[in-house]
Amino acid sequence: MPTTVPRCLLLSLAVVHGISYAASAHEQDQLSLIQQQLDTIERLATQAEISSNAQPKERYRFDYPRLSQDIQRIRQGVQGYLSPSRAQPRDPTELVGDYRLDTPLRSPRHEHD
């Protein structure tokens, strides 16, 4: 009879662990979707950056390198959650979020030179 109690306890723990694992698997699926969407956003940003080079005279332009850095930070955060490392402290750097760059004004050319 004493072995029945530990077996019931182990079975109960297995059921509870199985339930939490199912929720964890769902969360992992959702985070994997986020990573796929980050890949899509990064591809779209690259395409937009390539097409924007045709108009260098605009006063403001979008800061694509900064956006790329923020996407990488988000990707690292998701990956760090999915595969935590106990030895490494968390990086407290925040996302920038401001993606507008001022284009420096060109000095006027002398027409008579």
C-alpha positions in Angstrom: 0.0 0.0 0.0 2.8 2.5 0.6 3.9 2.3 -3.0 0.4 3.2 -4.2 0.6 6.7 -2.7 3.9 7.6 -4.5 2.6 6.2 -7.7 -0.6 8.4 -7.5 1.5 11.4 -6.6 3.8 10.8 -9.6 0.7 10.3 -11.8 -0.7 13.6 -10.5 2.5 15.4 -11.1 2.8 14.0 -14.6 -0.8 15.2 -15.5 -0.1 18.7 -14.1 3.2 18.8 -15.9 1.5 17.7 -19.1 -1.1 20.4 -18.8 1.6 23.1 -18.3 3.7 21.7 -21.1 0.7 22.0 -23.5 0.4 25.7 -22.6 4.1 26.1 -23.0 4.0 24.4 -26.4 1.2 26.8 -27.5 3.3 29.7 -26.3 6.3 28.4 -28.2 4.2 28.1 -31.3 3.1 31.7 -31.0 6.6 32.9 -30.4 7.8 31.0 -33.4 5.1 32.8 -35.4 6.5 36.1 -34.0 9.9 35.2 -35.2 8.6 34.4 -38.7 6.8 37.7 -38.8 10.1 39.5 -37.7 11.8 37.8 -40.7 9.0 39.1 -43.0 9.3 42.6 -41.5 13.0 42.6 -42.0 12.7 41.5 -45.7 10.1 44.2 -46.3 12.3 46.8 -44.6 15.3 45.7 -46.8 13.1 46.1 -49.9 11.9 49.5 -48.8 15.5 50.7 -48.1 16.6 49.6 -51.5 13.8 51.4 -53.2 14.2 54.5 -51.1 17.8 55.2 -52.3 16.4 56.6 -55.6 15.3 59.8 -53.8 18.3 61.3 -51.9 17.1 64.9 -51.9 14.4 64.4 -49.3 14.9 66.3 -46.0 14.0 63.3 -43.8 14.6 59.7 -44.4 13.8 56.5 -42.5 16.5 55.0 -40.3 16.6 51.4 -41.6 19.8 50.4 -39.8 18.2 51.4 -36.5 15.0 49.4 -37.3 17.1 46.4 -38.2 18.9 46.7 -34.8 15.6 46.8 -33.0 14.3 43.8 -34.9 17.5 41.9 -33.9 17.0 42.9 -30.2 13.4 41.6 -30.3 14.5 38.4 -32.0 17.2 37.9 -29.3 14.7 38.6 -26.6 12.3 35.9 -27.9 15.1 33.5 -28.5 16.5 34.2 -25.0 13.0 33.4 -23.5 12.8 30.2 -25.5 16.3 29.1 -24.6 17.3 30.9 -21.4 20.9 31.0 -20.3 21.3 31.0 -16.5 24.8 32.3 -16.6 24.2 35.5 -18.6 22.6 38.6 -17.1 19.8 40.2 -19.0 20.7 43.2 -21.3 18.7 46.2 -20.1 19.0 48.2 -23.3 15.7 49.5 -24.6 14.4 49.8 -28.2 15.0 53.1 -29.8 11.7 53.4 -31.6 12.5 56.7 -33.4 13.3 56.0 -37.1 13.4 59.4 -38.7 16.8 60.8 -39.7 17.4 64.4 -40.7 19.3 64.6 -44.0 22.0 67.3 -43.7 21.4 70.2 -46.0 23.8 70.5 -48.9 25.7 73.8 -49.2 24.5 75.8 -52.2 26.7 75.5 -55.2 28.0 78.6 -56.8 26.5 78.8 -60.3 29.1 81.2 -61.6 32.2 79.1 -60.7 
